[in-house]
Structures are given as structure tokens and as C-alpha cells.
Amino acid sequence: MSSNRRQALIVRGGWDGHQPIETTDSVIPFLESNDFDVQVEESTGVYTDAEFLASVDLIVQTNTMSTIADDELAGLIGAVRGGTGLAGWHGGIADSYRNSADYLHMVGGQFAHHAAKAPKSELAGEQADNYLTHTITIVPERADHPIVAGLSDFELTTEQYWVLSDGYNDVLATTTVAARDFDAWNEPVTTPAVWTRKWGRGRIFVCTAGHRLEVLDDPNVRTIVERGLLWAAR
């Protein structure tokens, strides 16, 4: 690895419906063109290699609905606290390890729900049953942040993530989940859609859009994700 290049680590796996291979493959050329050498791992076992992680400038994680061993998690948290960036999209980062409170504490948001179409609609038992048209709203006070600078509010038709989060996040964009007459909640709920978070010396970036490759390929989502990867890197 030449001295003027940085090291990116892609850790991918979990539920195949989120296309962890296709979506991460799609960001590799961008990373390489921005002077990263990229290593891809199909297992969280790499998180136990403290010496290697200390050399990593950016971890891109796409690993949905998995579990993580205690020593793997300790290695990941230690790397981020030491300055390694952590970035990802959708369930690959916001719904990775439901068994770990420490992971959720570090990342700052956990997937809780995505609303389905109306029960009276014709549901096909497919992922598209949960695709709703919704707006991603740039937070006006954060519109000059380099991840969202120059972008306007935009619409997506895909899963709309409702995440549980806290006030330590720097929220750059939100989405508002409607309250329909058949829903259990009684009023609209605004939830973070794009946020950053500092953890020790490390930076964390999360974009909740990115269910599949076609969503990641939306020009607004792609711009946010690419900028977020660069922002998070050491």
C-alpha cells in the first residue's frame, strides 16, 4: 500500500434481501478513485484483528440482522474510538446486531419499523409491500454540512425507516412517518434519516435509505453516501 493511499475495509453479510454484495461492490470504484485501498471481508471475524484495524481508515459495514461476538464487538468499538471511521446505509449499519446494546449505543440509531402499505391494499408478500413514497427532508440548520450541502428535499419510494435514536446524533436529514387511521400510532413521527456521530476519535455516518442497489443508485442517496464515506474516514 503506497503511503498516499488510505485503507478501507468493507464488512458485509447478513440478510441477502439488502444485497450486501451488490451494494458494497458499487462503492468500491468510488473509494479506489479517492485513494483508498479496499479489502472486503464476508465475516465480522476481522474485527478481532486489532493490529489490522489500527491501520484501517474507514470501515464500510453492510451486515443486516446478524449477531456479533463479544471479542469482535470490542475490536470494532476499540477501532472506532481510536479513530477509524464507520459508515453504512440502511439495515447494514442501523439493524446489524440487535443482541448488542453497546453497538447500538455507538451507532446511535436502531431500526424499529417500516410501515407497510394499507391492509386493504393488495399485498403480494414481497419486499415491495413495504415500499412507501416519502420525503427525505434536509435539516435547514445543517444544510451547509458537507454531506448534504447543495441538496434539496427529495422523494423516495422504498422502505421508510423509523429508527430509535438519541440527541447526541448530528441529524442532517429526517423523514416523517405518517399516521394512518389503521396504524397504532396517533400522530406523525419524524425520525432521523441521515446522521453523523463522534465516538472517541472516530466518526460515524449513517444513511437509512439504501434498501437495495436501485435505492442506493438514486442520485441524491448516492451523493449522500459517497460524501458520508469520505467524511467518516480518518
FIGU-441957 format. One record per residue (C-alpha): x, y, z; residue number from 1; residue in one letter. Coordinates in Angstrom, 1 decimal. Example, Ala and Ser with C-alpha at 12.3 -4.5 7.8 and 13.67 -1.06 7.14 Angstrom:
<banus>
{x->12.3; y->-4.5; z->7.8; vexba->1; torlum->A}
{x->13.7; y->-1.1; z->7.1; vexba->2; torlum->S}
</banus>
This chain:
<banus>
{x->0.0; y->0.0; z->0.0; vexba->1; torlum->M}
{x->1.5; y->3.3; z->-1.1; vexba->2; torlum->S}
{x->1.9; y->6.0; z->1.6; vexba->3; torlum->S}
{x->-0.5; y->8.4; z->0.0; vexba->4; torlum->N}
{x->-3.4; y->5.9; z->0.0; vexba->5; torlum->R}
{x->-5.7; y->5.1; z->2.8; vexba->6; torlum->R}
{x->-7.2; y->1.7; z->3.8; vexba->7; torlum->Q}
{x->-10.9; y->0.9; z->3.6; vexba->8; torlum->A}
{x->-12.4; y->-2.3; z->5.0; vexba->9; torlum->L}
{x->-15.8; y->-3.5; z->3.7; vexba->10; torlum->I}
{x->-17.5; y->-5.9; z->6.1; vexba->11; torlum->V}
{x->-20.6; y->-7.4; z->4.5; vexba->12; torlum->R}
{x->-23.2; y->-10.1; z->5.1; vexba->13; torlum->G}
{x->-26.5; y->-10.8; z->6.8; vexba->14; torlum->G}
{x->-29.8; y->-10.8; z->5.1; vexba->15; torlum->W}
{x->-29.5; y->-11.2; z->1.3; vexba->16; torlum->D}
{x->-32.5; y->-9.0; z->0.7; vexba->17; torlum->G}
{x->-30.4; y->-5.9; z->1.3; vexba->18; torlum->H}
{x->-28.0; y->-7.0; z->-1.4; vexba->19; torlum->Q}
{x->-24.9; y->-6.6; z->0.7; vexba->20; torlum->P}
{x->-22.6; y->-7.8; z->-2.1; vexba->21; torlum->I}
{x->-24.1; y->-5.7; z->-4.9; vexba->22; torlum->E}
{x->-24.4; y->-2.5; z->-2.9; vexba->23; torlum->T}
{x->-20.9; y->-2.7; z->-1.4; vexba->24; torlum->T}
{x->-19.4; y->-3.6; z->-4.8; vexba->25; torlum->D}
{x->-21.0; y->-0.4; z->-6.2; vexba->26; torlum->S}
{x->-18.9; y->1.8; z->-3.8; vexba->27; torlum->V}
{x->-15.6; y->0.2; z->-4.4; vexba->28; torlum->I}
{x->-14.7; y->2.1; z->-7.6; vexba->29; torlum->P}
{x->-15.6; y->5.4; z->-5.8; vexba->30; torlum->F}
{x->-13.3; y->4.5; z->-2.9; vexba->31; torlum->L}
{x->-10.5; y->3.4; z->-5.1; vexba->32; torlum->E}
{x->-10.8; y->6.6; z->-7.1; vexba->33; torlum->S}
{x->-10.5; y->8.6; z->-3.9; vexba->34; torlum->N}
{x->-7.2; y->6.9; z->-3.0; vexba->35; torlum->D}
{x->-8.4; y->4.1; z->-0.8; vexba->36; torlum->F}
{x->-7.1; y->0.5; z->-1.0; vexba->37; torlum->D}
{x->-10.1; y->-1.7; z->-0.3; vexba->38; torlum->V}
{x->-10.2; y->-5.0; z->1.5; vexba->39; torlum->Q}
{x->-13.5; y->-7.0; z->1.5; vexba->40; torlum->V}
{x->-14.5; y->-9.4; z->4.3; vexba->41; torlum->E}
{x->-17.5; y->-11.6; z->4.5; vexba->42; torlum->E}
{x->-17.3; y->-12.1; z->8.2; vexba->43; torlum->S}
{x->-17.1; y->-9.9; z->11.4; vexba->44; torlum->T}
{x->-14.2; y->-12.1; z->12.5; vexba->45; torlum->G}
{x->-11.8; y->-9.4; z->11.1; vexba->46; torlum->V}
{x->-12.9; y->-7.1; z->13.9; vexba->47; torlum->Y}
{x->-10.7; y->-9.2; z->16.3; vexba->48; torlum->T}
{x->-7.6; y->-8.3; z->14.4; vexba->49; torlum->D}
{x->-6.6; y->-5.2; z->16.4; vexba->50; torlum->A}
{x->-3.3; y->-4.6; z->14.5; vexba->51; torlum->E}
{x->-5.0; y->-4.6; z->11.2; vexba->52; torlum->F}
{x->-7.9; y->-2.4; z->12.3; vexba->53; torlum->L}
{x->-5.4; y->0.1; z->13.6; vexba->54; torlum->A}
{x->-4.3; y->0.6; z->10.0; vexba->55; torlum->S}
{x->-7.9; y->1.0; z->8.7; vexba->56; torlum->V}
{x->-9.1; y->4.5; z->8.0; vexba->57; torlum->D}
{x->-12.7; y->3.6; z->7.1; vexba->58; torlum->L}
{x->-15.0; y->0.6; z->7.8; vexba->59; torlum->I}
{x->-18.0; y->0.3; z->5.5; vexba->60; torlum->V}
{x->-20.4; y->-2.1; z->7.0; vexba->61; torlum->Q}
{x->-23.4; y->-3.8; z->5.4; vexba->62; torlum->T}
{x->-24.4; y->-6.6; z->7.7; vexba->63; torlum->N}
{x->-28.1; y->-6.8; z->8.5; vexba->64; torlum->T}
{x->-29.9; y->-8.8; z->11.2; vexba->65; torlum->M}
{x->-26.8; y->-10.6; z->12.4; vexba->66; torlum->S}
{x->-25.1; y->-11.3; z->15.7; vexba->67; torlum->T}
{x->-21.6; y->-10.3; z->16.8; vexba->68; torlum->I}
{x->-19.3; y->-12.0; z->19.3; vexba->69; torlum->A}
{x->-18.1; y->-10.1; z->22.3; vexba->70; torlum->D}
{x->-14.5; y->-10.0; z->21.1; vexba->71; torlum->D}
{x->-15.5; y->-8.9; z->17.6; vexba->72; torlum->E}
{x->-17.6; y->-6.0; z->19.0; vexba->73; torlum->L}
{x->-14.8; y->-5.0; z->21.4; vexba->74; torlum->A}
{x->-12.4; y->-4.8; z->18.4; vexba->75; torlum->G}
{x->-14.8; y->-2.7; z->16.4; vexba->76; torlum->L}
{x->-15.6; y->-0.3; z->19.2; vexba->77; torlum->I}
{x->-11.9; y->0.0; z->20.0; vexba->78; torlum->G}
{x->-11.0; y->0.8; z->16.4; vexba->79; torlum->A}
{x->-13.7; y->3.5; z->16.1; vexba->80; torlum->V}
{x->-12.7; y->5.0; z->19.4; vexba->81; torlum->R}
{x->-9.1; y->5.1; z->18.2; vexba->82; torlum->G}
{x->-10.0; y->7.0; z->15.0; vexba->83; torlum->G}
{x->-11.2; y->4.5; z->12.4; vexba->84; torlum->T}
{x->-14.3; y->5.8; z->10.6; vexba->85; torlum->G}
{x->-17.5; y->3.7; z->10.5; vexba->86; torlum->L}
{x->-20.1; y->4.2; z->7.7; vexba->87; torlum->A}
{x->-23.0; y->2.4; z->6.2; vexba->88; torlum->G}
{x->-26.6; y->2.6; z->5.0; vexba->89; torlum->W}
{x->-30.0; y->1.1; z->5.9; vexba->90; torlum->H}
{x->-30.1; y->-2.1; z->7.9; vexba->91; torlum->G}
{x->-26.4; y->-2.8; z->7.1; vexba->92; torlum->G}
{x->-25.5; y->-0.4; z->9.9; vexba->93; torlum->I}
{x->-28.8; y->0.5; z->11.6; vexba->94; torlum->A}
{x->-30.1; y->-3.0; z->12.1; vexba->95; torlum->D}
{x->-26.9; y->-5.1; z->12.4; vexba->96; torlum->S}
{x->-26.6; y->-6.6; z->15.9; vexba->97; torlum->Y}
{x->-29.8; y->-6.4; z->17.8; vexba->98; torlum->R}
{x->-28.1; y->-8.5; z->20.5; vexba->99; torlum->N}
{x->-25.7; y->-5.7; z->21.4; vexba->100; torlum->S}
{x->-26.6; y->-2.7; z->23.4; vexba->101; torlum->A}
{x->-23.0; y->-1.4; z->23.2; vexba->102; torlum->D}
{x->-23.2; y->-1.5; z->19.4; vexba->103; torlum->Y}
{x->-26.5; y->0.4; z->19.4; vexba->104; torlum->L}
{x->-25.0; y->2.9; z->21.8; vexba->105; torlum->H}
{x->-22.1; y->3.6; z->19.5; vexba->106; torlum->M}
{x->-24.0; y->3.8; z->16.2; vexba->107; torlum->V}
{x->-26.8; y->6.0; z->17.7; vexba->108; torlum->G}
{x->-29.8; y->4.6; z->16.0; vexba->109; torlum->G}
{x->-31.7; y->1.3; z->15.7; vexba->110; torlum->Q}
{x->-34.2; y->0.3; z->13.1; vexba->111; torlum->F}
{x->-37.6; y->-0.1; z->14.8; vexba->112; torlum->A}
{x->-40.2; y->-0.3; z->12.0; vexba->113; torlum->H}
{x->-41.0; y->0.3; z->8.4; vexba->114; torlum->H}
{x->-44.7; y->0.8; z->7.6; vexba->115; torlum->A}
{x->-46.5; y->-1.4; z->5.1; vexba->116; torlum->A}
{x->-49.0; y->-0.4; z->2.6; vexba->117; torlum->K}
{x->-52.6; y->-0.2; z->3.7; vexba->118; torlum->A}
{x->-54.0; y->-3.5; z->4.8; vexba->119; torlum->P}
{x->-56.8; y->-3.1; z->2.3; vexba->120; torlum->K}
{x->-54.2; y->-2.9; z->-0.5; vexba->121; torlum->S}
{x->-53.4; y->-6.0; z->-2.5; vexba->122; torlum->E}
{x->-50.2; y->-7.3; z->-0.8; vexba->123; torlum->L}
{x->-48.1; y->-9.7; z->-2.6; vexba->124; torlum->A}
{x->-45.9; y->-11.0; z->0.2; vexba->125; torlum->G}
{x->-42.9; y->-9.3; z->-1.3; vexba->126; torlum->E}
{x->-40.5; y->-6.6; z->-0.1; vexba->127; torlum->Q}
{x->-42.4; y->-4.1; z->-2.2; vexba->128; torlum->A}
{x->-45.3; y->-4.4; z->0.3; vexba->129; torlum->D}
{x->-43.3; y->-2.0; z->2.5; vexba->130; torlum->N}
{x->-42.3; y->0.5; z->-0.2; vexba->131; torlum->Y}
{x->-44.0; y->3.8; z->0.5; vexba->132; torlum->L}
{x->-43.4; y->7.1; z->-1.2; vexba->133; torlum->T}
{x->-41.9; y->9.5; z->1.4; vexba->134; torlum->H}
{x->-39.8; y->12.6; z->1.6; vexba->135; torlum->T}
{x->-36.2; y->12.9; z->2.9; vexba->136; torlum->I}
{x->-36.0; y->16.4; z->4.4; vexba->137; torlum->T}
{x->-32.7; y->18.2; z->4.7; vexba->138; torlum->I}
{x->-32.5; y->19.8; z->8.2; vexba->139; torlum->V}
{x->-32.3; y->23.5; z->7.4; vexba->140; torlum->P}
{x->-29.9; y->24.3; z->10.2; vexba->141; torlum->E}
{x->-27.5; y->21.6; z->8.9; vexba->142; torlum->R}
{x->-27.9; y->22.4; z->5.1; vexba->143; torlum->A}
{x->-24.3; y->23.6; z->4.9; vexba->144; torlum->D}
{x->-22.8; y->20.4; z->6.2; vexba->145; torlum->H}
{x->-20.5; y->18.9; z->3.5; vexba->146; torlum->P}
{x->-22.6; y->15.7; z->3.3; vexba->147; torlum->I}
{x->-25.8; y->17.4; z->2.3; vexba->148; torlum->V}
{x->-24.6; y->20.8; z->1.1; vexba->149; torlum->A}
{x->-26.4; y->21.9; z->-2.1; vexba->150; torlum->G}
{x->-29.1; y->19.2; z->-1.8; vexba->151; torlum->L}
{x->-32.8; y->19.8; z->-1.6; vexba->152; torlum->S}
{x->-35.6; y->17.7; z->-0.1; vexba->153; torlum->D}
{x->-36.3; y->14.6; z->-2.2; vexba->154; torlum->F}
{x->-38.7; y->11.7; z->-2.5; vexba->155; torlum->E}
{x->-38.1; y->8.0; z->-2.5; vexba->156; torlum->L}
{x->-40.3; y->5.0; z->-2.9; vexba->157; torlum->T}
{x->-38.8; y->2.4; z->-0.7; vexba->158; torlum->T}
{x->-38.8; y->1.3; z->2.9; vexba->159; torlum->E}
{x->-39.2; y->4.3; z->5.2; vexba->160; torlum->Q}
{x->-37.1; y->3.6; z->8.3; vexba->161; torlum->Y}
{x->-38.4; y->4.6; z->11.7; vexba->162; torlum->W}
{x->-35.3; y->4.5; z->14.0; vexba->163; torlum->V}
{x->-34.9; y->4.8; z->17.7; vexba->164; torlum->L}
{x->-32.2; y->7.4; z->18.3; vexba->165; torlum->S}
{x->-30.8; y->9.9; z->20.8; vexba->166; torlum->D}
{x->-29.9; y->13.6; z->20.9; vexba->167; torlum->G}
{x->-26.2; y->13.0; z->20.6; vexba->168; torlum->Y}
{x->-26.6; y->12.5; z->16.8; vexba->169; torlum->N}
{x->-25.9; y->15.3; z->14.4; vexba->170; torlum->D}
{x->-29.0; y->14.8; z->12.3; vexba->171; torlum->V}
{x->-28.6; y->16.1; z->8.7; vexba->172; torlum->L}
{x->-31.9; y->14.8; z->7.2; vexba->173; torlum->A}
{x->-35.2; y->13.5; z->8.6; vexba->174; torlum->T}
{x->-38.3; y->11.7; z->7.3; vexba->175; torlum->T}
{x->-41.8; y->11.9; z->8.8; vexba->176; torlum->T}
{x->-43.8; y->8.7; z->9.1; vexba->177; torlum->V}
{x->-47.5; y->9.4; z->8.5; vexba->178; torlum->A}
{x->-50.1; y->8.2; z->11.0; vexba->179; torlum->A}
{x->-52.9; y->6.5; z->9.1; vexba->180; torlum->R}
{x->-56.3; y->5.5; z->10.6; vexba->181; torlum->D}
{x->-55.2; y->1.9; z->10.8; vexba->182; torlum->F}
{x->-51.8; y->2.5; z->12.4; vexba->183; torlum->D}
{x->-51.1; y->2.0; z->16.1; vexba->184; torlum->A}
{x->-49.6; y->5.5; z->16.5; vexba->185; torlum->W}
{x->-51.8; y->8.5; z->16.5; vexba->186; torlum->N}
{x->-49.7; y->11.3; z->15.1; vexba->187; torlum->E}
{x->-46.9; y->11.7; z->12.5; vexba->188; torlum->P}
{x->-43.4; y->10.8; z->13.8; vexba->189; torlum->V}
{x->-40.3; y->12.5; z->12.5; vexba->190; torlum->T}
{x->-37.2; y->10.3; z->12.6; vexba->191; torlum->T}
{x->-33.6; y->10.7; z->11.6; vexba->192; torlum->P}
{x->-32.7; y->9.6; z->8.0; vexba->193; torlum->A}
{x->-29.1; y->10.8; z->7.8; vexba->194; torlum->V}
{x->-26.9; y->11.4; z->10.8; vexba->195; torlum->W}
{x->-23.3; y->11.6; z->12.0; vexba->196; torlum->T}
{x->-21.9; y->10.8; z->15.4; vexba->197; torlum->R}
{x->-18.5; y->11.2; z->17.0; vexba->198; torlum->K}
{x->-17.2; y->8.2; z->19.1; vexba->199; torlum->W}
{x->-13.9; y->8.7; z->20.7; vexba->200; torlum->G}
{x->-11.6; y->9.9; z->17.9; vexba->201; torlum->R}
{x->-13.8; y->8.2; z->15.3; vexba->202; torlum->G}
{x->-16.5; y->9.4; z->13.1; vexba->203; torlum->R}
{x->-19.7; y->7.5; z->12.3; vexba->204; torlum->I}
{x->-22.0; y->8.1; z->9.3; vexba->205; torlum->F}
{x->-25.5; y->6.5; z->8.8; vexba->206; torlum->V}
{x->-27.9; y->6.9; z->5.9; vexba->207; torlum->C}
{x->-31.2; y->4.9; z->6.4; vexba->208; torlum->T}
{x->-32.0; y->4.9; z->2.7; vexba->209; torlum->A}
{x->-30.4; y->2.1; z->0.7; vexba->210; torlum->G}
{x->-32.6; y->-0.9; z->0.9; vexba->211; torlum->H}
{x->-31.4; y->-2.3; z->-2.4; vexba->212; torlum->R}
{x->-29.0; y->-1.2; z->-5.1; vexba->213; torlum->L}
{x->-31.7; y->0.7; z->-7.0; vexba->214; torlum->E}
{x->-32.2; y->2.9; z->-4.0; vexba->215; torlum->V}
{x->-28.5; y->3.5; z->-3.4; vexba->216; torlum->L}
{x->-28.4; y->4.5; z->-7.1; vexba->217; torlum->D}
{x->-30.8; y->7.3; z->-6.6; vexba->218; torlum->D}
{x->-28.6; y->10.4; z->-7.3; vexba->219; torlum->P}
{x->-29.4; y->12.1; z->-4.0; vexba->220; torlum->N}
{x->-28.8; y->8.9; z->-2.0; vexba->221; torlum->V}
{x->-25.6; y->8.1; z->-3.9; vexba->222; torlum->R}
{x->-24.3; y->11.6; z->-3.3; vexba->223; torlum->T}
{x->-25.1; y->11.5; z->0.4; vexba->224; torlum->I}
{x->-23.5; y->8.1; z->0.8; vexba->225; torlum->V}
{x->-20.3; y->8.9; z->-1.1; vexba->226; torlum->E}
{x->-19.9; y->12.1; z->0.8; vexba->227; torlum->R}
{x->-20.6; y->10.3; z->4.1; vexba->228; torlum->G}
{x->-17.9; y->7.7; z->3.4; vexba->229; torlum->L}
{x->-15.3; y->10.4; z->2.8; vexba->230; torlum->L}
{x->-16.5; y->12.4; z->5.8; vexba->231; torlum->W}
{x->-16.2; y->9.4; z->8.2; vexba->232; torlum->A}
{x->-12.8; y->8.3; z->7.1; vexba->233; torlum->A}
{x->-9.8; y->9.0; z->9.3; vexba->234; torlum->R}
</banus>
